[in-house]
Amino acid sequence: MKRGIKITFMLAAVLFVTSSLVRAEIITWDYEDDFSTVKVPDDSYDHVRVYTGPEIPPLPLPFLLYTNDNFDPAWTLRFARYEDIHGSEDAFLAYSFPLDNILDGVDSGIFEVDVIYGTSPMASPYISYELSEGGIEWTEPVALVEGHNQVSLLPSTDPYTYIKLTGGGVFIDNLSVTVSGPEIPEPATICLVGAGFAGIILSRKER
């Protein structure tokens, strides 16, 4: 019994000292798009029709357009709304991050994007974002401002967190995202905890 108690105290001491030096691993995932290459159709969760230019969209519908006409040499993504006598319909672009199923959930995330207003007086530039944990229920739209924007993404128990951009008469550039998953104990921490339990079990067997 004394031997078991001694082992238990020794293991507890090792656990106390070493655990302060061992930290849980935090998995992060990063993404960037400067729209110099056509990534939106494959990387986005949902979107309106995407054009790479210089063709003119044939249908009277909202669209996204890769362009560097006004911002040479930098490429941007244009949000173009469709308007007629019956009303208007904005373009939209939605993402689920991370793109791959590598996280057990999302603890936090930061979405950044630059917004450039169109120069046409008829454009009525506007763009907003909505957030979602599962891609079904969305928050109320919040307007993005001209210039640089930073948005905190929603934490989620789902492997993904979602954001949707909706607007017209604007261009976006320099999109970037960083998301972090739940903390995962490192193997050393798990072994130390296991050793502590083993000592307790051993002391009980020797009673």
DOKOLDO-648110 format. One line per 2 residues: number of its first residue (from 0); their letters; for each residue x, y, z of C-alpha. Coordinates in Angstrom, 3 decimals. Layout:
<pts>
NUM	a	X/Y/Z | ...
</pts>
This chain:
<pts>
0	mk	0.000/0.000/0.000 | 2.802/2.408/0.908
2	rg	4.575/1.659/-2.355 | 1.417/2.435/-4.327
4	ik	0.876/5.699/-2.458 | 4.485/6.692/-3.073
6	it	4.161/6.008/-6.810 | 0.942/7.993/-6.939
8	fm	2.531/11.028/-5.291 | 5.556/10.807/-7.597
10	la	3.374/10.658/-10.697 | 1.204/13.507/-9.418
12	av	4.308/15.649/-8.899 | 5.555/14.928/-12.414
14	lf	2.116/15.695/-13.804 | 1.949/19.020/-11.925
16	vt	5.393/20.197/-13.055 | 5.255/19.000/-16.656
18	ss	1.666/20.013/-17.434 | 2.640/23.655/-16.927
20	lv	5.136/23.254/-19.776 | 2.788/21.465/-22.195
22	ra	0.119/23.385/-24.090 | -2.834/22.210/-26.083
24	ei	-2.474/22.370/-29.849 | -4.675/24.886/-31.702
26	it	-5.266/24.158/-35.380 | -5.564/27.240/-37.604
28	wd	-6.437/27.517/-41.284 | -5.682/30.452/-43.600
30	ye	-7.018/31.482/-46.992 | -6.301/34.375/-49.363
32	dd	-7.680/35.527/-52.724 | -6.541/38.653/-54.575
34	fs	-8.710/37.666/-57.577 | -5.711/37.499/-59.912
36	tv	-6.761/33.914/-60.654 | -10.255/32.463/-61.024
38	kv	-10.860/30.714/-57.666 | -14.395/31.828/-56.788
40	pd	-16.341/29.120/-58.714 | -14.448/26.308/-56.961
42	ds	-13.791/27.847/-53.557 | -17.137/29.497/-52.780
44	yd	-20.122/27.855/-51.116 | -22.708/29.526/-53.382
46	hv	-22.735/32.404/-55.871 | -24.493/34.026/-58.802
48	rv	-23.135/33.583/-62.326 | -19.404/34.337/-62.558
50	yt	-17.764/35.907/-65.617 | -14.061/36.273/-66.273
52	gp	-14.395/38.965/-68.958 | -14.212/40.534/-71.389
54	ei	-17.454/38.966/-72.642 | -20.713/40.775/-71.907
56	pp	-23.094/38.773/-69.686 | -25.868/37.548/-72.023
58	lp	-28.641/37.228/-69.452 | -30.431/40.008/-67.541
60	lp	-29.321/38.686/-64.161 | -26.960/39.826/-61.393
62	fl	-23.406/38.584/-61.843 | -19.836/38.603/-60.538
64	ly	-17.103/39.749/-62.922 | -13.318/39.430/-62.724
66	tn	-11.953/42.729/-63.991 | -8.900/44.969/-63.985
68	dn	-10.318/47.606/-66.330 | -10.508/50.350/-63.722
70	fd	-7.789/49.225/-61.305 | -4.946/48.118/-63.604
72	pa	-2.782/46.214/-62.847 | -4.714/44.827/-59.856
74	wt	-7.608/42.440/-60.451 | -10.846/42.809/-58.520
76	lr	-14.215/41.073/-58.353 | -17.168/43.199/-59.394
78	fa	-20.626/42.792/-57.843 | -23.157/43.791/-60.505
80	ry	-26.864/44.008/-59.711 | -29.644/43.629/-62.272
82	ed	-32.214/46.410/-62.394 | -35.361/46.938/-64.438
84	ih	-38.752/48.602/-64.048 | -39.873/45.812/-61.715
86	gs	-37.058/46.260/-59.207 | -33.502/45.090/-58.670
88	ed	-31.605/41.959/-57.659 | -28.155/42.048/-56.058
90	af	-25.244/39.758/-56.762 | -24.110/37.483/-53.935
92	la	-21.124/35.351/-52.997 | -21.093/32.898/-50.064
94	ys	-18.232/30.957/-48.479 | -17.918/28.131/-45.967
96	fp	-14.597/28.141/-44.112 | -12.377/26.211/-43.955
98	ld	-12.677/24.890/-47.496 | -11.656/21.386/-46.383
100	ni	-13.138/19.358/-43.546 | -10.092/19.585/-41.272
102	ld	-11.630/20.951/-38.055 | -13.990/19.416/-35.494
104	gv	-15.550/22.837/-35.102 | -14.722/26.523/-35.368
106	ds	-13.817/28.440/-32.210 | -13.044/31.742/-33.910
108	gi	-12.405/33.289/-37.280 | -11.523/36.605/-38.939
110	fe	-12.669/37.573/-42.438 | -11.032/40.560/-44.151
112	vd	-11.792/42.217/-47.484 | -11.239/45.527/-49.280
114	vi	-14.300/47.227/-50.788 | -14.050/49.684/-53.697
116	yg	-17.074/51.697/-54.777 | -17.941/51.918/-58.457
118	ts	-17.562/55.293/-60.157 | -20.856/55.241/-62.072
120	pm	-23.427/57.674/-60.591 | -26.105/55.077/-61.371
122	as	-24.322/52.281/-59.489 | -25.700/53.057/-55.990
124	py	-22.781/51.121/-54.442 | -23.696/48.870/-51.551
126	is	-22.496/45.576/-50.125 | -23.391/43.759/-46.899
128	ye	-22.488/40.536/-45.119 | -24.471/37.872/-43.283
130	ls	-23.098/35.128/-41.020 | -24.220/31.588/-40.273
132	eg	-23.121/28.601/-38.201 | -24.603/25.949/-40.485
134	gi	-25.438/27.756/-43.717 | -29.213/27.655/-43.106
136	ew	-30.112/30.421/-40.669 | -28.366/33.741/-41.309
138	te	-27.828/36.879/-39.261 | -29.301/40.204/-40.319
140	pv	-27.301/41.951/-43.092 | -24.612/44.382/-41.950
142	al	-23.182/46.913/-44.410 | -19.499/46.853/-45.303
144	ve	-17.743/50.204/-45.697 | -15.579/51.471/-48.523
146	gh	-11.983/50.538/-47.774 | -10.716/47.748/-45.534
148	nq	-13.186/45.635/-43.542 | -12.648/43.058/-40.787
150	vs	-15.446/40.733/-39.687 | -15.474/38.243/-36.785
152	ll	-16.940/34.955/-38.003 | -19.350/32.947/-35.857
154	ps	-18.048/30.048/-33.747 | -19.611/26.761/-34.786
156	td	-19.796/23.134/-33.683 | -20.140/22.375/-37.387
158	py	-16.794/21.871/-39.213 | -17.503/25.105/-41.083
160	ty	-18.526/28.710/-40.474 | -20.305/30.694/-43.190
162	ik	-20.329/34.231/-44.608 | -22.363/35.656/-47.496
164	lt	-21.667/38.931/-49.317 | -24.546/40.634/-51.161
166	gg	-24.480/43.852/-53.141 | -24.032/45.773/-56.357
168	gv	-22.027/48.640/-57.806 | -18.909/47.626/-55.859
170	fi	-15.638/45.747/-56.311 | -13.861/43.591/-53.720
172	dn	-10.180/42.752/-53.402 | -7.623/41.212/-51.030
174	ls	-9.957/38.739/-49.354 | -8.364/36.792/-46.494
176	vt	-9.583/34.448/-43.768 | -8.135/32.835/-40.651
178	vs	-10.138/30.295/-38.644 | -9.153/28.345/-35.521
180	gp	-10.520/25.042/-34.295 | -10.987/23.725/-30.739
182	ei	-7.900/23.090/-28.638 | -6.573/19.537/-28.912
184	pe	-4.456/18.163/-26.003 | -0.987/17.176/-27.148
186	pa	0.047/13.506/-26.740 | 2.385/14.367/-23.842
188	ti	-0.490/15.813/-21.843 | -2.635/12.744/-22.492
190	cl	0.193/10.429/-21.380 | 0.726/12.376/-18.180
192	vg	-2.924/12.214/-17.262 | -2.946/8.507/-18.021
194	ag	0.083/7.974/-15.810 | -1.659/9.727/-12.941
196	fa	-4.682/7.471/-13.235 | -2.427/4.394/-13.458
198	gi	-0.793/5.326/-10.167 | -4.144/5.744/-8.452
200	il	-5.328/2.340/-9.721 | -2.081/0.698/-8.586
202	sr	-2.394/2.137/-5.076 | -5.938/0.811/-4.796
204	ke	-4.888/-2.690/-5.894 | -2.224/-2.853/-3.184
206	r	-4.655/-2.020/-0.362
</pts>
